[in-house]
Amino acid sequence: MNFADDLDVFFDPDEHGEAIRYNGVGGFSAIWNRPTGDLEVNGGSFVVATNTFMLPITQIAQPVVGDIINVVRLDENFEINGEPRLNDDGTVWTCEVS
């Protein structure tokens, strides 16, 4: 098993990935994650949806707060608004977006 080859399949837009443009440049792919969670406020509970993108370091070496990710399929833009975090093995960035 080759981890790099597995990552390529995982991020492939024909598999689990999304074709993206990064700061207007195309030819990249990412995993778009849209988790939800409960937020407790003043004794009430609200469902909160978030958006994150996982970007392979082989495609995006250093994402930066303020950079724009465009989902090609929807032509929808997202701005990185949290400090990108690199996974433990140094292969994938996780970026919070709005």
N, CA, C and O atoms as a DFTB+ gen file, in Angstrom:
392 C
 N C O
     1  1       0.839      -1.176       0.000
     2  2       0.000       0.000       0.000
     3  2       0.885       1.241       0.000
     4  3       1.802       1.355       0.813
     5  1       0.608       2.167      -0.912
     6  2       1.367       3.403      -1.016
     7  2       0.478       4.551      -0.579
     8  3      -0.509       4.858      -1.249
     9  1       0.814       5.199       0.547
    10  2      -0.020       6.250       1.106
    11  2      -0.222       7.407       0.127
    12  3      -1.326       7.941       0.027
    13  1       0.830       7.802      -0.597
    14  2       0.713       8.900      -1.559
    15  2      -0.296       8.562      -2.646
    16  3      -1.104       9.410      -3.024
    17  1      -0.258       7.331      -3.154
    18  2      -1.232       6.915      -4.167
    19  2      -2.640       6.914      -3.594
    20  3      -3.587       7.314      -4.272
    21  1      -2.785       6.468      -2.351
    22  2      -4.100       6.465      -1.706
    23  2      -4.635       7.886      -1.569
    24  3      -5.825       8.119      -1.781
    25  1      -3.771       8.842      -1.217
    26  2      -4.201      10.237      -1.109
    27  2      -4.700      10.753      -2.446
    28  3      -5.715      11.448      -2.499
    29  1      -4.005      10.425      -3.528
    30  2      -4.427      10.868      -4.849
    31  2      -5.836      10.382      -5.164
    32  3      -6.638      11.137      -5.713
    33  1      -6.147       9.143      -4.827
    34  2      -7.489       8.601      -5.064
    35  2      -8.495       9.301      -4.163
    36  3      -9.577       9.675      -4.615
    37  1      -8.152       9.479      -2.907
    38  2      -9.046      10.103      -1.940
    39  2      -9.460      11.507      -2.398
    40  3     -10.634      11.864      -2.306
    41  1      -8.511      12.296      -2.887
    42  2      -8.776      13.681      -3.286
    43  2      -9.314      13.810      -4.713
    44  3      -9.749      14.896      -5.095
    45  1      -9.299      12.763      -5.496
    46  2      -9.759      12.796      -6.882
    47  2     -11.218      13.250      -6.950
    48  3     -12.071      12.666      -6.282
    49  1     -11.528      14.298      -7.758
    50  2     -12.909      14.769      -7.885
    51  2     -13.882      13.701      -8.402
    52  3     -15.090      13.832      -8.204
    53  1     -13.390      12.667      -9.046
    54  2     -14.260      11.574      -9.484
    55  2     -14.509      10.573      -8.360
    56  3     -15.310       9.652      -8.521
    57  1     -13.846      10.739      -7.251
    58  2     -14.022       9.855      -6.089
    59  2     -14.654      10.656      -4.945
    60  3     -15.872      10.832      -4.917
    61  1     -13.839      11.143      -4.001
    62  2     -14.349      11.838      -2.821
    63  2     -14.054      13.335      -2.836
    64  3     -14.551      14.070      -1.983
    65  1     -13.267      13.787      -3.776
    66  2     -12.795      15.166      -3.775
    67  2     -13.670      16.126      -4.542
    68  3     -14.659      15.736      -5.162
    69  1     -13.289      17.388      -4.490
    70  2     -13.913      18.477      -5.236
    71  2     -12.831      19.164      -6.051
    72  3     -11.741      19.433      -5.547
    73  1     -13.133      19.446      -7.301
    74  2     -12.242      20.289      -8.096
    75  2     -12.365      21.711      -7.552
    76  3     -13.471      22.219      -7.366
    77  1     -11.221      22.347      -7.298
    78  2     -11.233      23.708      -6.758
    79  2     -10.290      24.610      -7.538
    80  3      -9.383      24.158      -8.237
    81  1     -10.543      25.901      -7.390
    82  2      -9.584      26.936      -7.777
    83  2      -9.069      27.514      -6.466
    84  3      -9.833      27.728      -5.525
    85  1      -7.771      27.761      -6.419
    86  2      -7.173      28.326      -5.211
    87  2      -6.624      29.695      -5.577
    88  3      -5.698      29.804      -6.381
    89  1      -7.199      30.743      -4.984
    90  2      -6.840      32.126      -5.336
    91  2      -6.916      32.345      -6.844
    92  3      -6.062      33.016      -7.425
    93  1      -7.950      31.773      -7.478
    94  2      -8.197      31.976      -8.902
    95  2      -7.479      31.022      -9.825
    96  3      -7.714      31.051     -11.033
    97  1      -6.610      30.176      -9.299
    98  2      -5.846      29.233     -10.127
    99  2      -6.505      27.864     -10.035
   100  3      -6.762      27.375      -8.935
   101  1      -6.781      27.239     -11.178
   102  2      -7.449      25.949     -11.209
   103  2      -6.479      24.783     -11.190
   104  3      -5.263      24.954     -11.094
   105  1      -7.059      23.583     -11.285
   106  2      -6.256      22.376     -11.350
   107  2      -5.958      21.739     -10.006
   108  3      -5.108      20.853      -9.918
   109  1      -6.648      22.177      -8.953
   110  2      -6.435      21.627      -7.621
   111  2      -7.645      20.807      -7.211
   112  3      -8.709      20.900      -7.825
   113  1      -7.475      20.004      -6.169
   114  2      -8.595      19.263      -5.605
   115  2      -8.503      19.294      -4.088
   116  3      -7.429      19.467      -3.512
   117  1      -9.664      19.122      -3.454
   118  2      -9.750      19.179      -1.995
   119  2     -10.898      18.300      -1.535
   120  3     -11.737      17.882      -2.332
   121  1     -10.924      18.028      -0.253
   122  2     -12.067      17.380       0.372
   123  2     -12.825      18.470       1.109
   124  3     -12.262      19.163       1.957
   125  1     -14.105      18.621       0.784
   126  2     -14.962      19.620       1.421
   127  2     -15.744      18.923       2.512
   128  3     -16.534      18.020       2.237
   129  1     -15.529      19.338       3.744
   130  2     -16.188      18.737       4.895
   131  2     -17.171      19.749       5.466
   132  3     -16.817      20.904       5.702
   133  1     -18.418      19.306       5.689
   134  2     -19.457      20.196       6.202
   135  2     -20.088      19.620       7.467
   136  3     -21.264      19.254       7.465
   137  1     -19.310      19.539       8.545
   138  2     -19.861      18.959       9.775
   139  2     -20.842      19.906      10.467
   140  3     -20.825      21.116      10.240
   141  1     -21.683      19.338      11.302
   142  2     -22.568      20.129      12.146
   143  2     -22.306      19.736      13.595
   144  3     -21.774      18.665      13.888
   145  1     -22.689      20.619      14.472
   146  2     -22.537      20.344      15.892
   147  2     -23.544      21.159      16.681
   148  3     -24.209      22.038      16.134
   149  1     -23.652      20.867      17.952
   150  2     -24.552      21.613      18.829
   151  2     -23.768      22.678      19.577
   152  3     -22.679      22.421      20.090
   153  1     -24.334      23.868      19.633
   154  2     -23.749      24.975      20.374
   155  2     -24.704      25.337      21.501
   156  3     -25.867      25.662      21.263
   157  1     -24.204      25.278      22.727
   158  2     -25.011      25.607      23.900
   159  2     -24.833      27.091      24.220
   160  3     -23.716      27.559      24.439
   161  1     -25.968      27.836      24.243
   162  2     -25.924      29.266      24.539
   163  2     -27.106      29.621      25.441
   164  3     -28.259      29.364      25.095
   165  1     -26.817      30.204      26.579
   166  2     -27.863      30.675      27.505
   167  2     -28.950      29.639      27.750
   168  3     -30.136      29.967      27.723
   169  1     -28.560      28.402      27.986
   170  2     -29.517      27.353      28.294
   171  2     -30.214      26.765      27.088
   172  3     -31.030      25.854      27.233
   173  1     -29.913      27.265      25.893
   174  2     -30.500      26.730      24.665
   175  2     -29.447      26.038      23.828
   176  3     -28.246      26.205      24.042
   177  1     -29.912      25.268      22.881
   178  2     -28.996      24.534      22.010
   179  2     -29.315      24.866      20.556
   180  3     -30.478      24.889      20.154
   181  1     -28.280      25.120      19.780
   182  2     -28.430      25.451      18.371
   183  2     -27.559      24.521      17.538
   184  3     -26.458      24.157      17.949
   185  1     -28.052      24.143      16.374
   186  2     -27.249      23.360      15.438
   187  2     -26.412      24.346      14.628
   188  3     -26.938      25.297      14.050
   189  1     -25.112      24.107      14.596
   190  2     -24.184      24.987      13.894
   191  2     -23.506      24.192      12.786
   192  3     -22.961      23.115      13.027
   193  1     -23.543      24.722      11.588
   194  2     -22.861      24.090      10.456
   195  2     -21.542      24.811      10.216
   196  3     -21.469      26.036      10.316
   197  1     -20.517      24.059       9.906
   198  2     -19.213      24.640       9.602
   199  2     -18.733      24.106       8.257
   200  3     -19.265      23.120       7.745
   201  1     -17.751      24.744       7.703
   202  2     -17.128      24.299       6.460
   203  2     -15.631      24.234       6.652
   204  3     -15.017      25.187       7.133
   205  1     -15.043      23.118       6.281
   206  2     -13.590      23.006       6.249
   207  2     -13.193      22.358       4.930
   208  3     -13.962      21.611       4.324
   209  1     -11.994      22.658       4.511
   210  2     -11.419      22.016       3.338
   211  2     -10.121      21.352       3.742
   212  3      -9.308      21.920       4.471
   213  1      -9.945      20.142       3.255
   214  2      -8.683      19.431       3.429
   215  2      -7.925      19.564       2.111
   216  3      -8.435      19.212       1.047
   217  1      -6.697      20.080       2.200
   218  2      -5.877      20.348       1.027
   219  2      -4.579      19.562       1.115
   220  3      -3.863      19.688       2.108
   221  1      -4.248      18.751       0.106
   222  2      -2.982      18.020       0.155
   223  2      -1.801      18.983       0.022
   224  3      -1.820      19.893      -0.807
   225  1      -0.780      18.771       0.842
   226  2       0.390      19.649       0.831
   227  2       1.128      19.571      -0.506
   228  3       1.866      20.490      -0.862
   229  1       0.932      18.477      -1.245
   230  2       1.561      18.356      -2.565
   231  2       0.966      19.340      -3.566
   232  3       1.589      19.643      -4.584
   233  1      -0.250      19.846      -3.281
   234  2      -0.879      20.820      -4.171
   235  2      -0.803      22.244      -3.628
   236  3      -0.535      23.185      -4.375
   237  1      -1.039      22.396      -2.336
   238  2      -1.018      23.715      -1.694
   239  2       0.011      23.641      -0.569
   240  3      -0.241      23.046       0.479
   241  1       1.161      24.245      -0.796
   242  2       2.270      24.122       0.152
   243  2       2.002      24.840       1.474
   244  3       2.348      24.325       2.537
   245  1       1.388      26.029       1.418
   246  2       1.171      26.813       2.630
   247  2      -0.068      27.689       2.481
   248  3       0.044      28.843       2.066
   249  1      -1.267      27.155       2.816
   250  2      -2.457      27.997       2.758
   251  2      -2.379      29.096       3.812
   252  3      -1.749      28.928       4.856
   253  1      -3.029      30.225       3.524
   254  2      -2.932      31.394       4.384
   255  2      -4.338      31.951       4.647
   256  3      -5.199      31.930       3.767
   257  1      -4.553      32.445       5.862
   258  2      -5.815      33.110       6.192
   259  2      -6.052      34.214       5.165
   260  3      -5.158      35.008       4.873
   261  1      -7.263      34.253       4.625
   262  2      -7.627      35.253       3.621
   263  2      -7.616      34.716       2.200
   264  3      -8.203      35.328       1.307
   265  1      -6.953      33.573       1.971
   266  2      -6.946      32.975       0.637
   267  2      -8.351      32.480       0.285
   268  3      -9.161      32.201       1.169
   269  1      -8.626      32.377      -1.011
   270  2      -9.950      32.008      -1.499
   271  2      -9.923      30.625      -2.143
   272  3      -9.073      30.327      -2.982
   273  1     -10.880      29.785      -1.727
   274  2     -11.098      28.468      -2.326
   275  2     -12.433      28.528      -3.061
   276  3     -13.463      28.845      -2.466
   277  1     -12.411      28.224      -4.349
   278  2     -13.618      28.208      -5.164
   279  2     -13.950      26.770      -5.525
   280  3     -13.126      26.073      -6.117
   281  1     -15.167      26.314      -5.170
   282  2     -15.632      24.983      -5.556
   283  2     -16.131      25.093      -6.986
   284  3     -17.150      25.734      -7.244
   285  1     -15.423      24.473      -7.914
   286  2     -15.710      24.611      -9.344
   287  2     -17.134      24.168      -9.665
   288  3     -17.844      24.859     -10.396
   289  1     -17.553      23.046      -9.138
   290  2     -18.870      22.470      -9.447
   291  2     -20.000      23.456      -9.160
   292  3     -20.999      23.474      -9.880
   293  1     -19.857      24.271      -8.123
   294  2     -20.903      25.206      -7.708
   295  2     -20.556      26.658      -8.011
   296  3     -21.407      27.537      -7.877
   297  1     -19.324      26.916      -8.416
   298  2     -18.793      28.272      -8.564
   299  2     -19.058      29.085      -7.295
   300  3     -19.524      30.224      -7.352
   301  1     -18.750      28.472      -6.150
   302  2     -18.956      29.101      -4.850
   303  2     -17.607      29.361      -4.184
   304  3     -16.746      28.483      -4.136
   305  1     -17.438      30.581      -3.672
   306  2     -16.186      30.973      -3.040
   307  2     -16.254      30.867      -1.523
   308  3     -17.285      31.141      -0.909
   309  1     -15.126      30.462      -0.928
   310  2     -14.950      30.409       0.511
   311  2     -13.622      31.065       0.847
   312  3     -12.639      30.905       0.123
   313  1     -13.597      31.804       1.950
   314  2     -12.365      32.443       2.409
   315  2     -11.838      31.693       3.620
   316  3     -12.590      31.389       4.546
   317  1     -10.541      31.395       3.612
   318  2      -9.920      30.754       4.776
   319  2      -9.928      31.767       5.912
   320  3      -9.372      32.858       5.787
   321  1     -10.575      31.392       7.039
   322  2     -10.702      32.350       8.137
   323  2     -10.110      31.853       9.451
   324  3     -10.175      32.547      10.465
   325  1      -9.544      30.674       9.436
   326  2      -8.862      30.148      10.611
   327  2      -7.459      29.722      10.217
   328  3      -7.206      29.406       9.055
   329  1      -6.557      29.712      11.168
   330  2      -5.176      29.308      10.875
   331  2      -5.161      27.865      10.376
   332  3      -5.601      26.965      11.092
   333  1      -4.656      27.627       9.148
   334  2      -4.601      26.252       8.624
   335  2      -3.771      25.347       9.538
   336  3      -2.746      25.758      10.081
   337  1      -4.242      24.101       9.694
   338  2      -3.566      23.120      10.549
   339  2      -3.097      21.951       9.698
   340  3      -3.846      21.427       8.873
   341  1      -1.870      21.556       9.905
   342  2      -1.286      20.421       9.192
   343  2      -1.521      19.154      10.006
   344  3      -1.364      19.164      11.227
   345  1      -1.901      18.050       9.331
   346  2      -2.136      16.796      10.052
   347  2      -0.823      16.241      10.614
   348  3       0.255      16.754      10.314
   349  1      -0.926      15.200      11.425
   350  2       0.237      14.663      12.147
   351  2       1.353      14.171      11.235
   352  3       2.529      14.285      11.581
   353  1       0.997      13.624      10.072
   354  2       2.061      13.122       9.191
   355  2       2.518      14.148       8.155
   356  3       3.330      13.827       7.287
   357  1       2.006      15.375       8.234
   358  2       2.484      16.458       7.379
   359  2       2.064      16.372       5.930
   360  3       2.774      16.874       5.058
   361  1       0.927      15.749       5.642
   362  2       0.509      15.570       4.246
   363  2      -0.735      16.358       3.859
   364  3      -0.966      16.593       2.673
   365  1      -1.541      16.770       4.831
   366  2      -2.827      17.397       4.517
   367  2      -3.085      18.579       5.454
   368  3      -2.941      18.477       6.673
   369  1      -3.471      19.706       4.842
   370  2      -3.889      20.884       5.595
   371  2      -5.391      20.806       5.838
   372  3      -6.131      20.346       4.970
   373  1      -5.848      21.246       7.000
   374  2      -7.260      21.472       7.253
   375  2      -7.451      22.963       7.418
   376  3      -6.787      23.606       8.232
   377  1      -8.377      23.509       6.626
   378  2      -8.616      24.960       6.628
   379  2     -10.077      25.243       6.945
   380  3     -10.972      24.742       6.265
   381  1     -10.319      26.044       7.976
   382  2     -11.665      26.524       8.281
   383  2     -11.971      27.674       7.348
   384  3     -11.128      28.538       7.110
   385  1     -13.200      27.678       6.815
   386  2     -13.575      28.697       5.838
   387  2     -14.946      29.275       6.163
   388  3     -15.726      28.693       6.916
   389  1     -15.215      30.430       5.576
   390  2     -16.554      31.020       5.660
   391  2     -16.938      31.532       4.286
   392  3     -18.030      32.073       4.112
